Amino acid sequence: MPTAFSAEERTRITRALLEEGRARFTTQGLRKTSLEELVAPAQIAKSSFYQFFDSKEALYLELMLRQMAQVKRKVVDEGLLSTTDVREGLRRFLHAALTELSADPLYRRLMTHPEEMTAVARKLDPSVVTTAPDNPVTALYEFVAAKHAEGELHGGEPAVIVGVLQAVLLLPVNADRLASPEHYPRILDLLIDIVTTGLTTPRARPHGTDHTRN
């Protein structure tokens, strides 16, 4: 018969499972993390784990969904959408996303180990992620699609533009492979400037300005 937990115990155990899951998944990954490791800090039996989450993948998904809300606030709400200038918005988005990658180990794990996301999607409903209101990738795509339709972004269809932006976020993972890794910060800044300038339509010159050479 399943163990009966009080509301207070359920709160404590859920918190312990989330904390241990975050620590283990970040350092070991989904596949190498065992149920024994997850339940030990919560002081429950393995069988009791399933009263809280259907599987390791469900725990991983819950952590990811919670992470999405935090990341979206920082990189989309406070970055991408914090200005009406599309180019500057993209620059702020990339810098904020790169800061999150360097500061948050779980977000870095999610970005650099897509095979774990594939494993979660195989076992669970992938639409839970794609339709999540706080999914920063979805918010980015909607922004890009809207600005592309308005003629403020070019360089291909929206999916291609989003792919280019995501490619910039992969640079930190390969920073040690650069010919001059000591120049990494300057390389990154220049790359962001080149990409955002290349994707955005030049603003029209102010009326009355004459740049004709004599």
N, CA, C and O of each residue as an XYZ file, in Angstrom:
856
protein
N       0.858     -1.198      0.000
C       0.000      0.000      0.000
C       0.890      1.242      0.000
O       1.834      1.310      0.787
N       0.616      2.226     -0.861
C       1.453      3.420     -0.932
C       1.505      4.160      0.400
O       0.523      4.213      1.140
N       2.658      4.722      0.683
C       2.819      5.501      1.900
C       1.978      6.765      1.808
O       1.949      7.425      0.769
N       1.287      7.105      2.912
C       0.481      8.321      2.946
C       1.338      9.462      3.499
O       1.901      9.359      4.589
N       1.427     10.534      2.741
C       2.212     11.691      3.158
C       1.277     12.860      3.451
O       0.288     13.077      2.751
N       1.612     13.602      4.494
C       0.836     14.800      4.800
C       1.156     15.885      3.775
O       2.123     15.757      3.023
N       0.361     16.944      3.736
C       0.607     18.047      2.800
C       1.976     18.671      3.050
O       2.680     19.040      2.110
N       2.347     18.783      4.318
C       3.655     19.356      4.665
C       4.788     18.453      4.183
O       5.799     18.936      3.673
N       4.614     17.132      4.347
C       5.632     16.191      3.890
C       5.747     16.209      2.360
O       6.849     16.141      1.816
N       4.628     16.300      1.689
C       4.653     16.333      0.225
C       5.403     17.561     -0.282
O       6.156     17.486     -1.253
N       5.188     18.684      0.384
C       5.894     19.915     -0.001
C       7.390     19.757      0.189
O       8.184     20.130     -0.675
N       7.767     19.191      1.344
C       9.195     18.991      1.626
C       9.822     18.021      0.644
O      10.912     18.275      0.131
N       9.157     16.928      0.379
C       9.708     15.892     -0.510
C       9.809     16.411     -1.942
O      10.814     16.184     -2.615
N       8.783     17.101     -2.404
C       8.823     17.658     -3.759
C       9.990     18.618     -3.912
O      10.700     18.591     -4.917
N      10.184     19.468     -2.907
C      11.301     20.415     -2.956
C      12.631     19.675     -2.998
O      13.531     20.045     -3.752
N      12.753     18.618     -2.177
C      14.001     17.848     -2.133
C      14.271     17.153     -3.467
O      15.410     17.127     -3.934
N      13.235     16.595     -4.078
C      13.403     15.921     -5.367
C      13.810     16.908     -6.458
O      14.659     16.598     -7.294
N      13.210     18.090     -6.450
C      13.557     19.102     -7.446
C      14.996     19.576     -7.265
O      15.728     19.736     -8.242
N      15.394     19.798     -6.031
C      16.756     20.268     -5.765
C      17.785     19.217     -6.155
O      18.802     19.533     -6.771
N      17.515     17.959     -5.791
C      18.461     16.899     -6.121
C      18.450     16.639     -7.634
O      19.497     16.397     -8.236
N      17.271     16.690     -8.232
C      17.193     16.501     -9.674
C      17.990     17.547    -10.416
O      18.718     17.224    -11.355
N      17.864     18.790    -10.010
C      18.613     19.874    -10.654
C      20.114     19.628    -10.527
O      20.857     19.773    -11.498
N      20.560     19.253     -9.321
C      21.991     19.033     -9.098
C      22.502     17.842     -9.901
O      23.560     17.919    -10.525
N      21.754     16.745     -9.886
C      22.202     15.527    -10.578
C      22.129     15.664    -12.091
O      23.070     15.299    -12.795
N      21.023     16.185    -12.591
C      20.870     16.310    -14.045
C      21.906     17.274    -14.615
O      22.391     17.085    -15.730
N      22.239     18.303    -13.850
C      23.212     19.289    -14.314
C      24.601     18.694    -14.435
O      25.320     18.974    -15.394
N      24.983     17.873    -13.465
C      26.344     17.337    -13.438
C      26.489     15.983    -14.115
O      27.522     15.698    -14.720
N      25.447     15.138    -14.014
C      25.545     13.774    -14.539
C      24.721     13.540    -15.797
O      25.030     12.666    -16.606
N      23.678     14.327    -15.945
C      22.773     14.106    -17.052
C      21.630     13.183    -16.680
O      21.642     12.556    -15.620
N      20.652     13.106    -17.549
C      19.446     12.324    -17.287
C      19.732     10.836    -17.187
O      19.300     10.183    -16.237
N      20.454     10.295    -18.154
C      20.647      8.836    -18.235
C      21.427      8.290    -17.038
O      21.107      7.216    -16.528
N      22.438      9.016    -16.594
C      23.310      8.505    -15.535
C      22.764      8.748    -14.129
O      23.331      8.255    -13.154
N      21.695      9.484    -14.017
C      21.101      9.743    -12.707
C      20.121      8.624    -12.363
O      19.222      8.314    -13.145
N      20.298      8.029    -11.202
C      19.444      6.906    -10.787
C      18.358      7.376     -9.824
O      18.460      8.442     -9.216
N      17.330      6.564     -9.702
C      16.272      6.868     -8.740
C      16.800      6.861     -7.313
O      16.372      7.654     -6.474
N      17.741      5.950     -7.048
C      18.325      5.895     -5.707
C      18.948      7.229     -5.320
O      18.803      7.689     -4.187
N      19.642      7.843     -6.270
C      20.284      9.131     -5.997
C      19.248     10.236     -5.802
O      19.427     11.123     -4.967
N      18.187     10.179     -6.562
C      17.165     11.225     -6.474
C      16.396     11.178     -5.162
O      16.094     12.222     -4.584
N      16.078      9.980     -4.685
C      15.213      9.880     -3.497
C      15.989      9.943     -2.185
O      15.391     10.166     -1.131
N      17.309      9.752     -2.227
C      18.092      9.706     -0.987
C      17.920     10.963     -0.133
O      17.616     10.832      1.053
N      18.098     12.173     -0.673
C      17.937     13.364      0.180
C      16.509     13.553      0.694
O      16.294     14.132      1.758
N      15.534     13.054     -0.079
C      14.136     13.195      0.337
C      13.758     12.163      1.396
O      12.715     12.287      2.039
N      14.609     11.136      1.581
C      14.400     10.089      2.579
C      13.079      9.348      2.339
O      12.273      9.150      3.248
N      12.896      8.953      1.087
C      11.727      8.147      0.741
C      12.193      6.922     -0.043
O      13.318      6.889     -0.543
N      11.336      5.930     -0.146
C      11.648      4.735     -0.922
C      11.515      5.035     -2.416
O      10.825      5.972     -2.817
N      12.191      4.217     -3.234
C      12.097      4.420     -4.677
C      10.654      4.349     -5.161
O      10.237      5.121     -6.025
N       9.902      3.419     -4.595
C       8.507      3.259     -5.019
C       7.678      4.512     -4.733
O       6.709      4.798     -5.435
N       8.067      5.252     -3.697
C       7.313      6.464     -3.340
C       7.578      7.609     -4.311
O       6.794      8.555     -4.386
N       8.672      7.527     -5.049
C       8.997      8.572     -6.029
C       7.831      8.798     -6.981
O       7.543      9.929     -7.372
N       7.156      7.693     -7.352
C       6.112      7.768     -8.363
C       4.821      8.400     -7.843
O       3.879      8.602     -8.608
N       4.773      8.710     -6.559
C       3.655      9.497     -6.045
C       3.836     10.980     -6.348
O       2.908     11.777     -6.212
N       5.062     11.332     -6.763
C       5.375     12.740     -7.016
C       5.640     13.021     -8.499
O       5.248     14.063     -9.025
N       6.305     12.086     -9.152
C       6.597     12.226    -10.583
C       6.452     10.868    -11.247
O       6.788      9.841    -10.656
N       5.952     10.863    -12.473
C       5.727      9.604    -13.179
C       7.022      8.917    -13.590
O       7.052      7.702    -13.784
N       8.096      9.700    -13.723
C       9.366      9.150    -14.190
C      10.466     10.184    -13.976
O      10.198     11.332    -13.621
N      11.720      9.754    -14.200
C      12.826     10.714    -14.173
C      12.604     11.802    -15.206
O      12.888     12.975    -14.963
N      12.092     11.401    -16.360
C      11.857     12.360    -17.434
C      10.834     13.425    -17.026
O      10.960     14.593    -17.392
N       9.815     13.004    -16.259
C       8.807     13.957    -15.793
C       9.415     14.968    -14.828
O       9.063     16.147    -14.854
N      10.334     14.504    -13.973
C      11.034     15.416    -13.073
C      11.907     16.377    -13.871
O      11.956     17.572    -13.577
N      12.589     15.856    -14.872
C      13.445     16.684    -15.741
C      12.589     17.745    -16.440
O      12.980     18.909    -16.532
N      11.421     17.329    -16.927
C      10.532     18.256    -17.619
C      10.047     19.355    -16.679
O       9.989     20.522    -17.065
N       9.702     18.989    -15.455
C       9.236     19.983    -14.488
C      10.324     21.020    -14.220
O      10.047     22.218    -14.154
N      11.553     20.557    -14.068
C      12.668     21.480    -13.861
C      12.837     22.395    -15.073
O      13.083     23.592    -14.929
N      12.703     21.826    -16.253
C      12.871     22.600    -17.473
C      11.784     23.662    -17.604
O      12.069     24.801    -17.974
N      10.539     23.292    -17.301
C       9.446     24.250    -17.400
C       9.616     25.392    -16.394
O       9.327     26.549    -16.698
N      10.085     25.052    -15.200
C      10.334     26.104    -14.211
C      11.470     27.007    -14.668
O      11.436     28.220    -14.458
N      12.474     26.406    -15.294
C      13.612     27.164    -15.789
C      13.185     28.103    -16.916
O      13.680     29.225    -17.021
N      12.268     27.638    -17.750
C      11.818     28.439    -18.886
C      11.282     29.792    -18.444
O      11.611     30.818    -19.040
N      10.461     29.799    -17.401
C       9.855     31.046    -16.948
C      10.915     32.051    -16.536
O      10.826     33.233    -16.869
N      11.916     31.579    -15.811
C      12.990     32.459    -15.361
C      13.822     32.963    -16.530
O      14.146     34.148    -16.610
N      14.165     32.056    -17.434
C      14.987     32.438    -18.580
C      14.221     33.390    -19.491
O      14.790     34.371    -19.971
N      12.939     33.119    -19.736
C      12.150     34.000    -20.601
C      12.100     35.404    -20.038
O      12.216     36.376    -20.785
N      11.931     35.524    -18.751
C      11.872     36.860    -18.148
C      13.164     37.630    -18.400
O      13.132     38.820    -18.712
N      14.297     36.950    -18.264
C      15.575     37.632    -18.390
C      15.975     37.904    -19.836
O      16.456     38.991    -20.156
N      15.775     36.910    -20.717
C      16.289     37.064    -22.081
C      15.265     37.648    -23.048
O      15.639     38.294    -24.027
N      13.969     37.428    -22.784
C      12.932     37.947    -23.687
C      12.318     39.223    -23.127
O      12.401     40.277    -23.758
N      11.703     39.140    -21.953
C      11.006     40.305    -21.404
C      11.966     41.456    -21.097
O      11.681     42.607    -21.428
N      13.105     41.145    -20.463
C      14.044     42.193    -20.071
C      15.140     42.419    -21.119
O      15.966     43.320    -20.972
N      15.143     41.604    -22.170
C      16.158     41.750    -23.216
C      15.532     42.070    -24.552
O      15.524     43.224    -24.981
N      15.010     41.061    -25.207
C      14.476     41.197    -26.559
C      13.391     42.264    -26.669
O      13.385     43.046    -27.620
N      12.477     42.300    -25.706
C      11.322     43.192    -25.790
C      11.490     44.490    -25.009
O      10.529     45.237    -24.828
N      12.701     44.757    -24.550
C      12.922     45.939    -23.708
C      13.168     47.209    -24.507
O      13.387     48.269    -23.919
N      13.137     47.128    -25.821
C      13.352     48.289    -26.684
C      12.550     48.111    -27.960
O      12.230     46.989    -28.351
N      12.227     49.226    -28.609
C      11.518     49.159    -29.883
C      12.472     49.014    -31.060
O      12.035     48.781    -32.187
N      13.759     49.148    -30.812
C      14.776     48.985    -31.858
C      15.062     47.490    -32.022
O      15.599     46.856    -31.114
N      14.704     46.931    -33.175
C      14.829     45.487    -33.388
C      16.275     45.029    -33.242
O      16.546     44.022    -32.588
N      17.204     45.764    -33.849
C      18.610     45.370    -33.779
C      19.107     45.364    -32.345
O      19.780     44.426    -31.917
N      18.775     46.408    -31.605
C      19.200     46.486    -30.210
C      18.519     45.406    -29.380
O      19.125     44.860    -28.458
N      17.268     45.094    -29.698
C      16.568     44.028    -28.987
C      17.251     42.688    -29.169
O      17.400     41.927    -28.214
N      17.668     42.395    -30.396
C      18.377     41.143    -30.660
C      19.717     41.109    -29.937
O      20.116     40.072    -29.407
N      20.407     42.238    -29.916
C      21.693     42.307    -29.210
C      21.492     42.029    -27.717
O      22.242     41.262    -27.112
N      20.483     42.656    -27.140
C      20.207     42.447    -25.713
C      19.810     41.000    -25.441
O      20.202     40.418    -24.429
N      19.032     40.428    -26.350
C      18.638     39.025    -26.197
C      19.862     38.114    -26.180
O      19.991     37.263    -25.300
N      20.756     38.286    -27.144
C      21.931     37.417    -27.233
C      22.841     37.591    -26.027
O      23.335     36.606    -25.477
N      23.067     38.819    -25.613
C      23.934     39.037    -24.449
C      23.299     38.453    -23.182
O      23.993     37.851    -22.363
N      21.993     38.627    -23.021
C      21.318     38.080    -21.841
C      21.333     36.557    -21.858
O      21.554     35.925    -20.825
N      21.096     35.961    -23.040
C      21.095     34.505    -23.145
C      22.481     33.938    -22.859
O      22.605     32.897    -22.213
N      23.513     34.610    -23.330
C      24.880     34.153    -23.085
C      25.237     34.283    -21.606
O      25.960     33.448    -21.063
N      24.736     35.317    -20.963
C      24.960     35.470    -19.524
C      24.298     34.330    -18.760
O      24.878     33.792    -17.816
N      23.082     33.959    -19.165
C      22.385     32.846    -18.527
C      23.140     31.536    -18.734
O      23.233     30.714    -17.823
N      23.675     31.350    -19.935
C      24.427     30.128    -20.218
C      25.654     30.002    -19.321
O      25.993     28.907    -18.873
N      26.310     31.117    -19.065
C      27.523     31.073    -18.245
C      27.210     30.992    -16.757
O      28.009     30.466    -15.982
N      26.048     31.510    -16.350
C      25.731     31.588    -14.926
C      24.854     30.450    -14.429
O      24.896     30.112    -13.246
N      24.065     29.859    -15.308
C      23.096     28.856    -14.873
C      23.434     27.496    -15.463
O      23.256     27.291    -16.664
N      23.916     26.562    -14.653
C      24.344     25.260    -15.180
C      23.221     24.427    -15.788
O      23.466     23.678    -16.734
N      21.997     24.535    -15.273
C      20.910     23.747    -15.845
C      20.543     24.263    -17.229
O      20.332     23.472    -18.148
N      20.464     25.575    -17.388
C      20.165     26.149    -18.702
C      21.256     25.776    -19.698
O      20.971     25.467    -20.855
N      22.509     25.805    -19.242
C      23.620     25.415    -20.117
C      23.481     23.947    -20.519
O      23.743     23.589    -21.667
N      23.074     23.107    -19.584
C      22.888     21.687    -19.886
C      21.771     21.496    -20.917
O      21.906     20.693    -21.839
N      20.688     22.223    -20.762
C      19.572     22.114    -21.689
C      19.972     22.532    -23.095
O      19.507     21.958    -24.080
N      20.846     23.547    -23.184
C      21.253     24.063    -24.489
C      22.295     23.180    -25.165
O      22.340     23.094    -26.392
N      23.131     22.526    -24.365
C      24.276     21.810    -24.942
C      24.073     20.298    -25.029
O      24.919     19.594    -25.581
N      22.962     19.792    -24.490
C      22.704     18.347    -24.557
C      21.294     18.090    -25.101
O      20.414     17.637    -24.370
N      21.090     18.381    -26.376
C      19.749     18.198    -26.956
C      19.270     16.760    -26.930
O      18.067     16.513    -27.020
N      20.189     15.795    -26.808
C      19.763     14.398    -26.777
C      18.928     14.097    -25.534
O      18.095     13.191    -25.547
N      19.149     14.853    -24.465
C      18.351     14.650    -23.261
C      16.929     15.154    -23.475
O      15.971     14.555    -22.985
N      16.795     16.248    -24.201
C      15.468     16.741    -24.528
C      14.736     15.747    -25.424
O      13.523     15.572    -25.309
N      15.480     15.100    -26.314
C      14.885     14.087    -27.179
C      14.367     12.917    -26.354
O      13.288     12.387    -26.622
N      15.144     12.515    -25.344
C      14.737     11.409    -24.474
C      13.475     11.768    -23.698
O      12.598     10.924    -23.514
N      13.380     13.009    -23.246
C      12.189     13.458    -22.528
C      10.989     13.458    -23.467
O       9.902     13.015    -23.095
N      11.189     13.958    -24.691
C      10.089     14.038    -25.656
C       9.580     12.656    -26.045
O       8.387     12.481    -26.293
N      10.483     11.667    -26.102
C      10.079     10.308    -26.467
C       9.147      9.712    -25.421
O       8.232      8.958    -25.751
N       9.388     10.056    -24.153
C       8.614      9.437    -23.079
C       7.381     10.261    -22.699
O       6.393      9.725    -22.197
N       7.455     11.556    -22.943
C       6.358     12.437    -22.551
C       5.789     13.138    -23.779
O       6.275     12.937    -24.892
N       4.784     13.938    -23.585
C       4.161     14.676    -24.681
C       5.013     15.903    -24.998
O       5.070     16.822    -24.180
N       5.680     15.953    -26.162
C       6.554     17.086    -26.473
C       5.805     18.405    -26.588
O       6.413     19.468    -26.462
N       4.500     18.362    -26.825
C       3.743     19.603    -26.956
C       3.686     20.371    -25.640
O       3.432     21.575    -25.632
N       3.924     19.670    -24.516
C       3.953     20.351    -23.222
C       5.032     21.419    -23.226
O       4.873     22.478    -22.620
N       6.141     21.132    -23.919
C       7.245     22.087    -24.009
C       6.972     23.130    -25.076
O       7.099     24.328    -24.821
N       6.599     22.691    -26.261
C       6.447     23.618    -27.376
C       5.308     24.603    -27.176
O       5.353     25.716    -27.699
N       4.276     24.202    -26.415
C       3.140     25.097    -26.188
C       3.219     25.831    -24.855
O       2.314     26.592    -24.511
N       4.293     25.608    -24.102
C       4.432     26.281    -22.809
C       4.480     27.793    -23.013
O       5.252     28.272    -23.843
N       3.667     28.559    -22.269
C       3.628     30.016    -22.472
C       4.945     30.707    -22.148
O       5.191     31.815    -22.624
N       5.794     30.071    -21.348
C       7.057     30.692    -20.966
C       8.248     30.131    -21.736
O       9.391     30.314    -21.317
N       8.001     29.452    -22.853
C       9.096     28.905    -23.650
C       9.812     30.050    -24.370
O       9.220     30.671    -25.252
N      11.081     30.350    -24.018
C      11.770     31.478    -24.647
C      12.000     31.281    -26.136
O      12.034     32.256    -26.886
N      12.160     30.034    -26.581
C      12.363     29.772    -28.009
C      11.103     30.125    -28.792
O      11.181     30.708    -29.873
N       9.934     29.768    -28.239
C       8.671     30.100    -28.888
C       8.487     31.612    -28.951
O       8.067     32.149    -29.976
N       8.805     32.298    -27.849
C       8.686     33.760    -27.818
C       9.626     34.402    -28.829
O       9.258     35.370    -29.495
N      10.836     33.868    -28.946
C      11.795     34.398    -29.917
C      11.269     34.197    -31.333
O      11.331     35.113    -32.153
N      10.755     33.010    -31.624
C      10.255     32.727    -32.977
C       9.093     33.657    -33.325
O       9.023     34.167    -34.443
N       8.182     33.882    -32.379
C       7.036     34.755    -32.641
C       7.504     36.182    -32.923
O       6.956     36.856    -33.794
N       8.523     36.644    -32.180
C       9.072     37.982    -32.395
C       9.699     38.072    -33.783
O       9.437     39.012    -34.533
N      10.522     37.091    -34.114
C      11.206     37.087    -35.404
C      10.198     37.026    -36.548
O      10.337     37.744    -37.538
N       9.183     36.169    -36.416
C       8.175     36.044    -37.468
C       7.436     37.356    -37.678
O       7.175     37.751    -38.814
N       7.098     38.030    -36.588
C       6.377     39.301    -36.699
C       7.236     40.370    -37.353
O       6.769     41.088    -38.237
N       8.488     40.484    -36.926
C       9.373     41.511    -37.482
C       9.758     41.184    -38.921
O       9.972     42.091    -39.726
N       9.845     39.909    -39.247
C      10.120     39.504    -40.632
C       8.950     39.900    -41.528
O       9.149     40.385    -42.642
N       7.735     39.692    -41.039
C       6.545     40.059    -41.816
C       6.451     41.565    -42.009
O       5.929     42.037    -43.020
N       6.958     42.320    -41.035
C       6.938     43.779    -41.132
C       8.096     44.334    -41.953
O       8.177     45.539    -42.190
N       8.992     43.445    -42.384
C      10.111     43.876    -43.209
C      11.307     44.394    -42.424
O      12.233     44.960    -43.005
N      11.294     44.204    -41.100
C      12.407     44.708    -40.285
C      13.513     43.677    -40.101
O      14.588     44.004    -39.599
N      13.259     42.439    -40.503
C      14.272     41.391    -40.445
C      14.351     40.719    -41.809
O      13.332     40.519    -42.470
N      15.557     40.374    -42.224
C      15.732     39.669    -43.489
C      16.829     38.627    -43.320
O      17.434     38.523    -42.253
N      17.081     37.862    -44.367
C      18.112     36.831    -44.284
C      17.547     35.435    -44.399
O      18.242     34.450    -44.151
N      16.258     35.351    -44.784
C      15.648     34.036    -44.907
C      14.370     33.962    -44.108
O      13.973     34.936    -43.468
N      13.723     32.809    -44.142
C      12.493     32.626    -43.389
C      12.778     32.680    -41.892
O      13.927     32.508    -41.485
N      11.753     32.916    -41.057
C      11.964     33.058    -39.609
C      12.738     31.913    -38.969
O      13.572     32.151    -38.096
N      12.478     30.668    -39.384
C      13.189     29.536    -38.775
C      14.685     29.634    -39.021
O      15.481     29.253    -38.163
N      15.078     30.142    -40.191
C      16.506     30.301    -40.501
C      17.117     31.389    -39.626
O      18.224     31.228    -39.113
N      16.397     32.494    -39.456
C      16.899     33.594    -38.625
C      17.073     33.130    -37.181
O      18.087     33.421    -36.547
N      16.087     32.411    -36.669
C      16.193     31.881    -35.299
C      17.390     30.935    -35.200
O      18.107     30.943    -34.200
N      17.608     30.121    -36.233
C      18.754     29.212    -36.233
C      20.078     29.949    -36.192
O      21.015     29.503    -35.530
N      20.167     31.074    -36.892
C      21.389     31.882    -36.872
C      21.635     32.418    -35.457
O      22.764     32.389    -34.967
N      20.587     32.902    -34.811
C      20.723     33.416    -33.444
C      21.136     32.304    -32.484
O      21.970     32.520    -31.605
N      20.555     31.114    -32.650
C      20.932     29.985    -31.795
C      22.378     29.570    -32.038
O      23.060     29.124    -31.115
N      22.846     29.713    -33.272
C      24.230     29.361    -33.582
C      25.204     30.241    -32.801
O      26.263     29.778    -32.378
N      24.845     31.511    -32.610
C      25.695     32.409    -31.815
C      25.811     31.892    -30.384
O      26.872     31.990    -29.768
N      24.715     31.341    -29.857
C      24.702     30.860    -28.477
C      25.547     29.597    -28.289
O      25.832     29.204    -27.158
N      25.943     28.968    -29.384
C      26.795     27.783    -29.292
C      28.270     28.135    -29.209
O      29.096     27.273    -28.909
N      28.610     29.383    -29.468
C      30.028     29.768    -29.452
C      30.709     29.510    -28.101
O      31.829     29.000    -28.086
N      30.078     29.840    -26.971
C      30.759     29.595    -25.688
C      31.158     28.140    -25.482
O      32.173     27.859    -24.845
N      30.364     27.213    -26.016
C      30.663     25.790    -25.856
C      31.961     25.427    -26.569
O      32.661     24.499    -26.165
N      32.276     26.164    -27.629
C      33.460     25.865    -28.436
C      34.525     26.947    -28.335
O      35.401     27.038    -29.195
N      34.457     27.769    -27.290
C      35.386     28.892    -27.165
C      36.845     28.440    -27.106
O      37.733     29.137    -27.597
N      37.091     27.272    -26.504
C      38.467     26.805    -26.367
C      39.059     26.327    -27.695
O      40.257     26.061    -27.782
N      38.221     26.219    -28.725
C      38.704     25.780    -30.029
C      39.081     26.947    -30.936
O      39.580     26.741    -32.042
N      38.843     28.165    -30.472
C      39.188     29.333    -31.271
C      40.701     29.444    -31.440
O      41.464     29.022    -30.571
N      41.123     30.012    -32.557
C      42.562     30.193    -32.799
C      43.172     31.118    -31.756
O      44.335     30.961    -31.386
N      42.386     32.088    -31.279
C      42.869     33.034    -30.260
C      41.843     33.118    -29.132
O      41.140     34.122    -29.010
N      41.749     32.077    -28.310
C      40.730     32.067    -27.259
C      40.869     33.224    -26.270
O      39.904     33.590    -25.599
N      42.067     33.797    -26.181
C      42.250     34.923    -25.265
C      41.447     36.150    -25.706
O      41.193     37.056    -24.912
N      41.059     36.166    -26.964
C      40.267     37.284    -27.486
C      38.774     36.963    -27.512
O      37.997     37.664    -28.160
N      38.382     35.924    -26.821
C      36.998     35.463    -26.882
C      35.971     36.563    -26.622
O      35.030     36.676    -27.408
N      36.087     37.385    -25.568
C      35.060     38.412    -25.334
C      34.899     39.362    -26.515
O      33.777     39.706    -26.890
N      36.018     39.788    -27.103
C      35.948     40.705    -28.244
C      35.384     40.001    -29.478
O      34.631     40.589    -30.254
N      35.762     38.722    -29.645
C      35.230     37.944    -30.772
C      33.721     37.821    -30.649
O      32.997     37.981    -31.632
N      33.249     37.539    -29.449
C      31.820     37.363    -29.215
C      31.066     38.665    -29.469
O      30.024     38.657    -30.122
N      31.576     39.773    -28.964
C      30.918     41.064    -29.169
C      30.839     41.406    -30.650
O      29.806     41.869    -31.134
N      31.949     41.173    -31.377
C      31.961     41.478    -32.800
C      30.993     40.572    -33.556
O      30.294     41.027    -34.462
N      30.951     39.297    -33.189
C      30.039     38.365    -33.846
C      28.587     38.798    -33.648
O      27.796     38.771    -34.591
N      28.237     39.195    -32.434
C      26.878     39.655    -32.158
C      26.545     40.881    -32.982
O      25.447     40.988    -33.528
N      27.501     41.821    -33.076
C      27.264     43.024    -33.872
C      27.083     42.689    -35.351
O      26.204     43.241    -36.013
N      27.913     41.785    -35.869
C      27.821     41.402    -37.282
C      26.493     40.721    -37.571
O      25.830     41.036    -38.559
N      26.104     39.785    -36.708
C      24.875     39.022    -36.925
C      23.644     39.922    -36.830
O      22.779     39.874    -37.705
N      23.554     40.732    -35.793
C      22.368     41.572    -35.614
C      22.282     42.659    -36.686
O      21.191     43.021    -37.127
N      23.430     43.171    -37.097
C      23.428     44.166    -38.181
C      23.024     43.511    -39.502
O      22.276     44.091    -40.290
N      23.526     42.302    -39.733
C      23.221     41.607    -40.976
C      21.775     41.174    -41.090
O      21.258     41.036    -42.198
N      21.109     40.953    -39.957
C      19.728     40.472    -39.982
C      18.698     41.590    -40.027
O      17.546     41.362    -40.397
N      19.101     42.784    -39.656
C      18.138     43.879    -39.558
C      18.241     44.814    -40.750
O      19.319     45.025    -41.306
N      17.110     45.364    -41.126
C      17.049     46.296    -42.245
C      17.596     47.647    -41.814
O      17.207     48.162    -40.766
N      18.507     48.239    -42.616
C      19.038     49.563    -42.257
C      17.920     50.579    -42.113
O      16.973     50.591    -42.899
N      18.033     51.422    -41.115
C      17.018     52.453    -40.912
C      17.162     53.536    -41.980
O      18.270     53.833    -42.426
N      16.042     54.118    -42.383
C      16.068     55.164    -43.396
C      16.769     56.408    -42.854
O      16.699     56.700    -41.660
N      17.438     57.127    -43.732
C      18.096     58.360    -43.313
C      17.055     59.418    -42.980
O      15.978     59.430    -43.576
N      17.355     60.304    -42.041
C      16.397     61.369    -41.687
C      16.126     62.244    -42.892
O      17.007     62.458    -43.725
N      14.904     62.752    -42.984
C      14.552     63.638    -44.090
C      15.398     64.907    -44.023
O      15.677     65.419    -42.939
N      15.804     65.409    -45.190
C      16.561     66.653    -45.235
C      18.043     66.447    -45.129
O      18.811     67.406    -45.206
N      18.480     65.164    -44.946
C      19.913     64.909    -44.839
C      20.465     64.600    -46.216
O      19.963     63.704    -46.893
N      21.467     65.312    -46.634
C      22.037     65.126    -47.955
C      23.444     64.597    -47.823
O      24.331     65.302    -47.341
N      23.665     63.340    -48.253
C      24.991     62.728    -48.139
C      25.692     62.694    -49.492
O      26.673     61.969    -49.658
N      25.204     63.468    -50.461
C      25.804     63.468    -51.792
C      27.165     64.130    -51.754
O      27.302     65.235    -51.230
N      28.172     63.474    -52.302
C      29.497     64.061    -52.340
C      29.554     65.141    -53.437
O      28.937     64.983    -54.490
N      30.279     66.216    -53.195
C      30.480     67.265    -54.206
C      31.641     66.917    -55.108
O      31.963     67.678    -56.020
